[in-house]
Amino acid sequence: MKKIALLSFTFILFSCKSEKQLVDYINPMIGAVTYGEKTRDIHGFGKTFPGPTTPFGLVQLSPDTRSCGDNGSGYSNNHATIEGFSFTHMSGVGWFGDLGNLLMTPTIGRLHTNKGAEAEPENGYRSRFSQESETAEAGYYSVVLSDYGITTELTAAPRAGMIRFTFPESDSARIQIDLSRRIGGTSTEQYIKVENENSISGWMKCPPEGGGWGNGAGKADYTVYFWCEFSKPLDDFGVWSADIPDDWVRKRLEVCSETYQELVANATIYNGAKEMQGEHLGFFTNFKTSSDEEVLVKSGISFVNVEGAKENLENDIPHWEFDKVVADAKSSWNDAIQSVIVEGATSVEREIFYTALYHTLIDPRAYSDANGNYIGADKNIHKANKFTYRTIFCGWDVFRSQFPLQTIINPKIVNDEINSLLQIAELSGKEYLPRWDFLNAYSGCMIGNPAVSVITDAYQKGIRDYDIDKAFIYCKNSVDKFGNGELGYVANKVSETLEYAYTDWCLGKLAESLGKPEVAREYYNKSENYKNIWSEEVQWFRAKDENGEWMAWEGKTVHGQGCLESNPYQQGWFVPHDITGLKDLIGGQGLIEKELTEFFESVPEDFLWGDYYNHPNEHAHHVPFMFNEIGLPHLTQKWTRKICDKAYGNDVFGLCGNDDVGQMSAWYVLAAIGIHPVCPGDNKYQITSPVFNKIKIQLDKEYYEGDEFVIVARNNSEENIYIQSIKLNGEYLDRYWITHEEIVAGGVLELEMGKTMAVLDNSN
C-alpha cells in the first residue's frame, strides 16, 4: 500500500510540474530584432531585448550583438555575432540607445582587448553564434558562443544578475569585462578594484560626451556601480587600459571607427593590477577548465554607489544557486501576469498576449537601491521611504496605452512614477516635468507634456499618494513653458500644436478636480487652440508660420507641415479631448465617417509603416476606437480585431514597430481584452471586440474596492467579431464605453458576439 501511495504521489507531482503555467507563454524573443528583410522604413521593428529581467527590476541581463548603430536594446536577432552579456538594457526604444554596462564575455586563447569586427570576430573578443542555440524564457536566457564552444546562461533578480558559463577543457579560459562598453557610445571614465580573491568592484561614468542616449543629445549623465563575485578564485588577473587622446570625440561613430578600435586593440595590459582608474579600462581573470566545467559570476548593480551595489547583491542573490535564481525570477513573472488571466483563443494568441503583458511590466524600472537610496536630479543621494524611485519614462509614447493599463493592474507603479517625476522636477530646480526621463535626464525626446496627462489620468482614477499641490504647480509650469503660447499655435508645427492643446485640456481637468474653476476655464479654452490650424482651403490641419501665413500644402499624406514622424493625416486625428469639435471642423457626420474609413481602408495588410493608419508609431493608436465616438462601433470592433491579428505575431518580427518601452504591447493587451481609452483623463475606456472569450482582471485592494473585474465574450470566434449586446453586472448597456470607476468596483461585463454588426438596445 505504501508503495502504491508513493507512486501515486510521484505521478501527481509530475502532473503538476508538467502543467503549463502562465509564465510559460512568455516569449522574450518576440520583437527582439532591429531591422531585417521585412524592414520598410528607418524605424525598424520591436527592438526589445531577449535576456532575463524581473518585473520593473533595475537589472536587465542580456546578450549584446552590436554597440553601434540604431540598435537601442543592444541586440538584434538577425546579427551573426555576440559581443558579450551586459547587465543593463533599454526595451524597445527607437532612438540611439544607451546602457549595456558591465559587458562580460567568456573567451579562450589569446586575450583581445577590443570587440573586433563582425566580419572577422576572431580579431576581437566577440564570437559567432547560431540562433538555433538560443533559448529565451522569462527569467532565463542561454546561447552557445560557437567560436569558443562556451555555453552561457543568464538569469536575473531585481537588482542583481547571475551568469553561468560552461567551458570546454582549456588551459587558457577567461572571463573578461569591458568596463568602457556602452550601447551607442562609451563610458568615459572607469574604476576597478580587486576586493578579495573572489570579488571586484568599480564604476563606469557615462556622460553625454560619451554618446549614448540619442548619441549624447539625450543628455544622459549617470554612473553605474557594481560589486561582482566569481565562483572561481582570482589567481591570474589583470587590467587593460587604452590611452585615449584628450581631444578625441568619444561618441557613437567615433568609438566604432577602425581608428578608435585599433587603439583599443593595442591597449596596455597590466597583469596583476588590483586597482586602477582610467578612460578605457577592462578587467580579465584567467584560469584552467576541465570539460563542461561551470564557472559562475554574479553582480549587484547600483546607480548610487559601490556599497549599494554590494548590498543589492547580498539582498537578492546571497548564494550560488543559479537554478534557484531562475526559479525565483520565473515565479515573480508568473505572479505579475496573474493580474490579467485570459481564456479562449489560440495558444499562439495567448503567447502574444502574455509576452505583451510581460513587455509592459519592464518599465518604469526601479532606479533606487534595495535600501531606498537613489541619485536625484541634483546628483545627490536621497532616500525614498514611501515609494520606489523609478526611471525610463517614455512619456510621449506611454501616456496613450501603457499608463492607462497600469492604472488598472498596477496603480502602485503609477503612483511611484508620479512621485519620481515630481522629485525630478523639484531636485533639478527646473520645476517642470520631463517628457522623456532617462535616469534623471531631461532628454527632450519627442514633444508634448505627457507627464501632465499621466498625472491627470491617475488623479481622476483615485491614485493620489503624492503631493498633489506640488503636482499641480509642476503640471501648470510644464504647459505654460511648453505650449501654444500667445499665437495660439506653434509656428510651423502641426504635431506640437495638437499635442499641446490636449495637455491644456488635461490641466483644465486637473484644475477642475482640485476646485480651481478659473484656472480650469482658462485651460479648457486653450485646449481649443487646435482649431487655429484648421485650414478651410485644404480641409485639414495645416501649419502656419509666426505671421499667420499658411505653409505650402502638398497633401494630407505627404510628410511635412511640422509633423513629427508622421504626416498631417496621421497627426490630424489627435484631438482626443474634443471629438465633437473635430467632427464639426471636418464637416459633420458624413465627412468624418468618410475620412476615417479611408484612413483605415488604405492600410497595408501587414500593417507595416505607411501613410495612412500607421500602427508602428503612436500618433494614431487611439483612432480605431474613435469609431465608437462617432456612432460606428462595428468599425472599432472590425479594425481592432484585425490589428491584433495582423500587426502582432509570436516571432522576432512580432512587433510591427518599436515597442517604445511597452506602449505597442500595452495597446495589444488593452485591445485584446476589449477596452482602450481615447482620451486619458476622461476616465472612459471604449469597449471593443475582445480576442479572448474570458478575461479576469485582479484588482489591487489597496487602491480599489473590487476584487476582480471579469469580461466575458459569449459566442466569440474569428467570425463572430461583432458585439450584439452588452451587460454590466446583469444590466443591459446602450453605450460602447465603460468608466474606470465601474471597472475597479469589480463585476462582470458580458458581451454577446455575432457575425454581423448590431445596434445596442437596452430594452431587452
N, C-alpha and C positions, 0 to 999 in steps of 0.2 A: 504493500500500500504506500509506504513512504517513497519507494522508487517511482511509482506511478505519479504520485503527487509532485515529486521533484521534476519529472519530465513535463508535466502539465504546466508547472510554474515557469520552466525554461521556455516552453512554447509561447506562453503569454508574454514573457519579456521580449522574445524575438519579434512577436507580432507587433508589440508596441513600438519597438525600435524601427521596424521596417515601415511603419505607417508614415506617410508623407506629412511633414509639418508645414505650416505656412512659410517658414523661413526657407524651406527647400524650393519654393517658387522664385526666390530672388536670383536673378542672373546678372551679376555686375558687368558682364561683357556687353550688355545692351547699351548702345550709344558710345562704346569705347573705341571710336575711330574719329579722326580729324577730317581727313579728306580721303577720297577713294575714287574708284572708277565711276561712281554714280554722281560725283560732285558736279553741280551746275553753276556754282557761284563762289565768291571768295569766302563765304561764311562757313561752309563745310557742314559737318554732321554733329553728333551729340557732344563730343569732346569730354566725355566722362572718364573716370579712371577705374580700373578693374580691381585694384587692391583692397585689402581689408580696412575697415574703419568701424566705429561704433556709433550709435545714434547721437548725432550732434557732438561727436567727440573732437578733441583737439588734434589727435594724430590720425593721419591717413597714410598708411604704409603701402606703397605701390611701386610697380616697375616703371622705369623711365626709358623710353625708346629714343627720345630726341629732346635736347635742351633748346634748340634754336627753332626759329620759325613761329608761325601762329599755331602753337601746339600747347594750348593753355594748361592741359592736365599733365603734360609731360609724356603721355602715352598715346600711341595710335596703333591699332591692331594690324594695319597694313604695312608697318615698318618691319625690317628684317633683322634688326639688332636691338639689344638692350644695353644701355649704359650702366645700369645698376638699379638699386632699390632705395628710395628715399622716404622720409617719414612725414612729409607734409605735402599736400596737394590741394588744388582747386578743382571744383567739379563743374564741367560744362560751360566754362567761360569762353566768350567769343573774342576777347582782346588778347594781346600778347600776355602770356601767363606769368606766374610767379610761384614762389615756394620751391618745392623739390629739394629741400635742405637735408643735410646729412646723408649723402649718397653713398651706400655701401655696395661694393662689388667683390664677389669671391673670384679669385684668379689662381692660375697655376703657371709656373715657369717664370719668365723674365718679368720684373716689375716695370709696368708702364705708368707714367705719371699723368698722362693725358688720355682722353677718351678715345682718340683715333677717329678715322673717317668711317662712315657707314659702308663705303665700298671696299674698304680694307680694314676690317675690325682687328685683324691680327697686329696692326701697328699701334693699338691702344688697348685700354683695359676692357672695352666693350666686348660683347660676344653675340654671335648669331644665335637665333632661337627659332624653333618651329612652333607655330600657333597650335598645332595639334598636341604639343606637350603642355599647354597651359590648362590650368583648372582654376576657375574663379567662382567662389561661393561667398555668401555673406560671412564676413569674418575670416576668410581664408583665401589664399592665392598660392599657386605653385607653378613653376616652369623649370625646364631643363636648359641650362646655358650650354649649347651644343659644342662650342669651341673648347670648353673646359670639362665637359662631362659632369657638371655640378648641378644637382637639383636644389632649387631654392624655394623655401616655403615661408610665407608671411602670415602673420596674424597681428591683431591689434587690440588694445584696451583703450579706455577713454583718453589717457594722456601718456601712453607708452606703447611700444610695439616690440615684437619679438620676431627674429628670423632664425630659421633652421636650415643650415647648409649641409648637404650630404655630398662629401668629397669622394673622388676615386683615390686609389693609393698614389701617394706623391711625396717626394722629398722637398717640393717647392710650392706647397699650398699656401694660400694667403687670403686675408680679408683686408681690403683697402677702403679707405674712406676719403672721398674727395670733399674736403671742407669748403672749398670755394664754390662748388657747383650750385647753381640756381637756375630754375627754368626762366628762360628769357633774358639771361644776363649772368651776373656773378655776384657773390658776396665780395665785398671789397677789403675786408679785414677778418682774420680768424685767430682763434687762440685754442691751443690744445695742451692738455696736461695729463700725464700718466699718473693716476692717483695711487694705484697699487698693482699687484701682479695680475689682476683681472679687470681693472676699471680704468676708464679715461673720462675726462670731462672737457668742456670747452664751449665756445660760442662762435657764431658767424654773424657779422654785421651786414645788413642788406639795405643800403640807402638807394635813392633814385639814381645816383651816379653809377650804380651797378646794373642799371636797366630794370629788368623785372616787369612788374605790372605796367602794361602799356609802354614797355621799353623805357621806363622812367617817367613817362607823362602821368602815370597814376600816382606819383608821389609816395610810393611805398617806402617806408623807413622803419625797419624793425630789426631786432636781434634775436636769433634763435639760440637757446642754451640747451645743452644735452648732458646727461650722465649715462654712460654706456658701459655695460659689463659683458665680458666674454666667458664662455664656459671653458675655454682652453687658456691656460696661463700665457701672459705676455712675456715670453722668454727672448724673442728675437723681433724687435720692432724698430720703427723709425718714423721720421717725418720728411716729407719733401716740400721744398719751397721754391717757387718760381719768382724770379726778380722782375716785377712789372715796372716799367719806366713810369715815372710820376706823370708825364704828360700824355700817356696813352688814354684814349677813350675806352671805357670799360662797359659798354652796353652790348646788346644782343648781337648785332652783326660783327662788331669788332672782336668780341670774345670768341665767336665762332669762326673767325677768319683763320686761314692757314698760317699767317704770320704769328698770330697770338698763340695758336695751338702748338706751333713749333717751339716757341719759347717755353711753354708749359712742359712739352715733351723733354726738354733739356733741363728741367728743374734740378736743383742741387738736392742730394739725398743726405740726410743726417741720421745715420744709424745710431740707435740707442738714445736719441734725443727724448728727454722726458717732459720738456716744456718749451713751447715756442709760440711767438706771436708774429704774424706776418700778413702779407697781402694776397698770397695764393698758396695755401698750405694743404697738405694731405697727410694722412696717417696710414701706416700699414703694420700688420703683425704677421710674421712668417711662422710656419710650423709644418711638421710632417703629419701625414694622414695615412691611415690604413684604408683598405677598400670599404666603401659605404660608411665611412666614419662621419658621425654627425657633430657639427660644431654650431653652437647656438650663440646668438648675440641678442641682447635686449637693451633698450634705451628709453629713458624718460625724456620728454621734450617740454620745454617751458619757454615762454616769451618774456619771462621776468628775470630769472637768474638761475645759476647752476644749482643752488640749494633747492629751488622749486622743481627743477628737473629731477634731481635725486629723490625728492620727496614724492613726486608723481610716480616714479618708477617703483619705489618702495610701497606706495599705496596700491598701485594697480597690478604689478607683477613681482611679488616678493619671492618667487620660486623660479624653477627652471622647467616647469611642466608645460611644454608647448601645446600639447593637445588640450590641456585644461583651459588655456587662454582662448583657443579656438572654440571650445565648447561654451565658454562664458560669453564670447562675442556673438556666437550664434543665438544663444539664449536671450541676449539683450535685444537682438533684432527680432526674434520671434515674439518677445513681449511687446516691442514697439509697434509692430504691424498688426497686433491684435486689436488695435484701435479701430480698424475697419476690416470686417470679415465679409467676404463675398462668396456667394454660391451661384452655381449655374455657369453658363457659357462654356468655353473650351479650356483645356489645360493651358494652351498657348496664351489665351486671353488672361488667365489667372497669372501666368508668368509675367506678362507685360504689366498687369496691374500691380502686383506686389513689388516688382522691380521699380516701377514708377513711384510707388509709395516709399520705397527704400531711398530713392534719389531725393525725395522731398524731406528726408529726415537726416540729411548730412549737414545742412546749413540752415540757420546761422549757428556755427560751431562754437564750442567753449573756447574762450581765449584766456580765462583766468585759470590759475592752478587749483589743485585739489584743496589747498588751504585758503582759497578765495582771493589770493593776491593776483593783481593784474597791472600791466603797464597802461596808464591812462594816456589821453591825448596830450597831456602836459609832460610826458616822458618820465613821470614819477610813478612810484609804486603805490597802489591803492588796494583796498580790501573790499570785496563785495560780500556783504554779510547776508543779505536777504534775496539775492539773485545771483545767477551765473552771468559773468560778463561775457558777451558774445560778439562775434565779428563775422565778416563776409556777408554784408547786407547789399545784395544786388538789387537795389531799390526799384529802378525803372522797370525791371522785369517782374519781380516777385510780388509787387503790390496787387497784381491782377488776379492771380490764382493761388500762388504759394501761401501767402499770408492769410487770405480768407480760408483756405483749407486748414491751416494751423489754428485759426481761431476756434474751429470746431473740435479738432482732435488733440491739439497741444496748446491750450491757452497759456500755460506757464511759459512756454518757449517764447510766445509773442510778448508776454509781459517782460521776460528777461531782455528781449531785444529792444523794447522801448526804453527800459532803464538804461541799457547800454548806449543807445542813441542820445539820450539826454545827457549822459556822462560825457560823451564825446563833445557835444555842443558846449557844455559848461567848461570842461577842463582844457579844451582847445582855446578858449577865450573868444571863439567866434560867435557863440550864442545863436547859431542857426544850425539846422540839421544837415548831415551829409546825404547826398542822393545815392552814393555808392561808397560804402565804408569798407576799406580793406585794411585791417589791422591798425585802426585809428587814422588812416589816411583819408582825407577828403579828396578822393581820386578825381571827382568831377566827371566821371564817366556817365554818358548819356545825359538826359535832360529831365526837366520837371522837378517836382517836390514830392517824390514818392513816400518819404517818411511821414509827411503830413497825412497822406492817405492811410497809411498803416496805423498811425495813432488815432485818427478819427474813426476808422473802422473798428478798431479794438475798443475804444471808449464807448461807442454805440452798443457794443456787444457785452458790456459789463466787465471788460478786462481793464482794471484800473488801479493796480497796486504799484503806483509810481506817483511822482509829484505832478499832479495834473495842472497846477498853476504854472509851474515851470514849463511843462509840455506845451501849454497854450502859447506862452511867450515865445518859445523857440519855433513853434509852428508859424506863428504870425511873422516873426522875424524872417523866416525862410521864404514865405510867399511874398513878403514885401521886398526882399532882396532879389529874388529870382521870380519875376512876374512880367505881366504885360505893360506895366508902367503907365506913364501919362498918355502914351499913344493909344493905349487900349489894345495893343498887339505888339509882337516882337517884329521889328523891321526885318523883312526878307525871310521870315521863318514861319512856315505853316505849323510844323510839328510843335515848336515851343509855345506858340500862341494857344493851340488847343490843349496842350498838357497843362499849361498854367491856368487856363480857365477852369479846368476840372479841380485842381487843388485849391483854387479860390473858393469853389463850392464846398470843398472839404472843410476849409477853415470856417466858412459860414455855418456849416452844420455843427462843427465843434463849438463855436461861439453860442449858437442857439441852445445847445445842450447844457452849456455852462451858465445860462442866464445872462447872456450879453447880447440883447436884441439889436442894439445899434450896430455893433460890430458885425453881427450876422447879416443884417440888411446890406451893409456896405459890401461884404464879400460875395453875397448872393448876387448882387448887382454886377460885381466884377466878373462873376462866373459866366455872364452872358457876353463877355468880350469876344467869344469865338465868332459871334455874328459879324464882327468888324472886318473879317477877312473873307466873308462870303461875297463872291462876285456874281452879280446878276447876269453879266455878259457871258460868262462861261458856265454859269450854273454849278459852280463848285467852289471849294475853298482855294484861295489864291493869295500868294504873298504880296504884301505892299512894302514899299521902301519907307524910309523915315519921313518922306514928304507926302506920303499918302498915295503915291503913284503905284499902279499895279505892275508887277513883274510880267515880262513877256510870257505868253502861255503857249505850251506845246501839246497839252493834253493831260487828262487825268492820270493816265498810266505811264507818263514819262517822268523819270526821276528828276527832281529839281524842286523849285518853289520852297527851298529851305526845309525839305522833308528828310528826316534823319533815317537812314537805312530803309527808306520807303518811298512811295510816290504819293501824290495828292489823293488818289483814290483810296489807298490803304490807310493813310493817316486821317483822312477826312471823316471817317466814321467815329473818331474818338471824341464824342460828346456824350459820355455815358450818363452824365447828370441831368441831361435835358433832351431826351429822345423826342419828346413832343415838339420842342423848339427846332430840333434838327429836321423833323418831318415837315414842319411849316416852311423852313428855308428851302428844302428840296422841291416843295410844291404840292404837298399833300400825300394822301394815302396811295394813290395810284402811282405816282412817280417814285416814292420811296420803295414801294414793292418792286417796281421795275429795276431800280438801281441795285437794290440788294440781291435780287435774283440774278442779274447779270454778273455781279461781283463774285457769286459762287459758281454759276454755270460755266464760267471761263477758266476754272481752276484745273490744272493737270491732274490726271487720275492718281498719280503717286504723291501729290501734294508737296512736291519739292518746290524750291524757290521760284516765284513767278510774280507777275504784275497785278494779279487780282487778289482774291483772298490768299494770304501768304502765311500759312501756319508755322513755317520755320522761324518766324520772328514774331515779336509780341504785340505789335501795334493793334492788331485786329482780333486778338484772342477772345474778346467779348462779343464780336459781331455775330457769330452764329446764334447767339442767344437773343439778339435784338429782334429776330422774327417773332418771338413771344410778345415783345412790347408793341409790335405794330399789327398784331392780330393774325399772324401766320405761324402759329406754334408748330404745325406739322413740318414746316421747313427747318425749324430749330431741331426737331427730332430727326429728320432725314439727314441733315448735314452733320450733326454731332456724332451720330452713329457711323456715318461714312468716314469722318475724320479719324475716329477711334480705330476703325478698321484699316484704313489705308495709310495714315500718316505715322502709325506706330507699329513696331514689329518686335520680334524676340531675338534678333541678331545684332551684330555690331552697328548695322545701319538702321536700327530700330527707332532711332530718334531722328526725325527729318530735319532738325536744326539743332543748334547749340542748346543744351539743356538749361543753360542760364541759371545755374545754382538752384535747380529744382523747378523752375517755372513751367517748362514744357511738360515735365512729369506731373506736376500738380494739376495742370489743365486736364490731363488724361484722367487722373484719379477722380476729380470732381465730375467731369462729363460722364465717365463710365458708371458712376453711381447715381447719376441723374439730376445733379444740381450744380449750378455755377452762377456767380454774380455777374451782372453787367456793370454795376456801379458800386464798388466797395465804399461803404459809408452809409448806404441806404438800408442796410440790414435785410435786403431781399436776395434770395437765390432763385434763379429761373429754373423751372422744372423741365427736364428733357427726358429722352428715352434712354433708360439705363442699359448698359451692356449686360449686366448681371440680373439674375432673377430675384435675388435677395441680398440685401446689404444690411449689416448690423454695425452701427457706429457706437463705440463705447465712449461715454461722456465723462469728463473729469468732475468728480463730486466736489472738489474744492472750488470750482467755478460755476457749475451748473446744477440745477435741481434734479434733472432727469438722470436715469441710469444708462439708458441706451435709446438710440433712435433707429428705427428699422424702416427700410424702404423695400417694398415688395412689388415686383413686376410680374403680374399673373399673365400666363399665356404668352410669355416673351420668347422671341426667336429671331433669327436673321431676317425672316419675312415680316414678322409681327413687330414692327418698329414704331407704330403709331399709338399714342395714348388715346384710349376710348373714354376713360373716366378716371377721376382722382378722388380718393377719400383720405382724409386726415382724421385718425382716431375714430373711424367709423362714420364720419360726416362727409358728405359729398362737397367738393370744392368746385367753383366755377372760374378758377383762376389758375394760371400756369406759373405761379411763384409761391414760395413759402418763406416765412421770416426766420431769422436766426433764433428769435425767442421761441417760435414753435418747434424748432429742431431741438434746442437744448432743454426744453421742458420734458423731452422724451416722448415716445409714442410711436405710431405706425403710419407711414404714408403708403397707401395702396394704389397701384396703377394697374388698370386693366388694359392690356395691349391687343392690337389687331393689325390687319394688313392694310387697312385704308385709313385715311385721315378722318378725324371725327371732331365734333364740336361739343365742348363740355356742357352738361346740363345738370344743375344741382337740384332738380326737382325729382330725381329718381327716388 
